[in-house]
Amino acid sequence: MSVIPRPDVVVGDDGRARCAWGASDPEYRRYHDEEWGTPQHDPVRLYEKVCLEGFQAGLSWITILRRREAFREVFHGFDPARVAEMTDHDVERLLGDARIIRHRGKIRATITNARATLALDRSLDELLWGFAPPPRTIAPASFAEVPATTPESIAMSRELRRRGFAFVGPTTMYALMQAAGMVDDHVAGCFRARHHGGA
């Protein structure tokens, strides 16, 4: 039986090899090259990532990326203090805004998560990064090696739920870990992989 190689890395027209998903769309390419897997410690941006990963549940990430600026506009730049003051009237207004994902539960979760963030006894950065696993010594050889959840993402999900956060399941939290650079899931051969062949 022949084995068809997985197209995990693609060389772009710029000569750079990158994770195949990051070469499929200009917006994906920018996100892959500049953001995904880059350690993020800004509490506002981390709160944004928690919320946007929640909005992504059941959808493609490109759907969220293409609406990110609109999300930032309607949620006050993801300033938790301002989002926490949003009301049921704001929820109804946003349900009519076609520029974002109009999902009542996810809109409410963004407000709930702002309030939970403000109630923390430490910074969101400290809380989330407390679940980061030790850095890998080598990059994943393929996407087949990248998990959907890990013990750390399960623990993070459990703790965030305990603290009142919503739409923070283990799979969503592993996606957050990838996005915020707590794990490096750029596959071997990608120019962004921090650990491949001694690079």
HELIX and SHEET records of a PDB file:
HELIX    1   1 ALA A   20  ALA A   23  5                                   4    
HELIX    2   2 PRO A   26  GLU A   34  1                                   9    
HELIX    3   3 PRO A   43  GLN A   56  1                                  14    
HELIX    4   4 TRP A   61  LEU A   65  1                                   5    
HELIX    5   5 ARG A   68  VAL A   74  1                                   7    
HELIX    6   6 HIS A   76  PHE A   78  5                                   3    
HELIX    7   7 PRO A   80  VAL A   83  1                                   4    
HELIX    8   8 ASP A   88  LEU A   94  1                                   7    
HELIX    9   9 ARG A  104  LEU A  118  1                                  15    
HELIX   10  10 LEU A  124  TRP A  129  1                                   6    
HELIX   11  11 PHE A  143  GLU A  145  5                                   3    
HELIX   12  12 PRO A  151  ARG A  162  1                                  12    
HELIX   13  13 PRO A  170  ALA A  179  1                                  10    
SHEET    1   A 2 VAL A   9  VAL A  11  0                                        
SHEET    2   A 2 ALA A  17  CYS A  19 -1                                        
END                                                                             
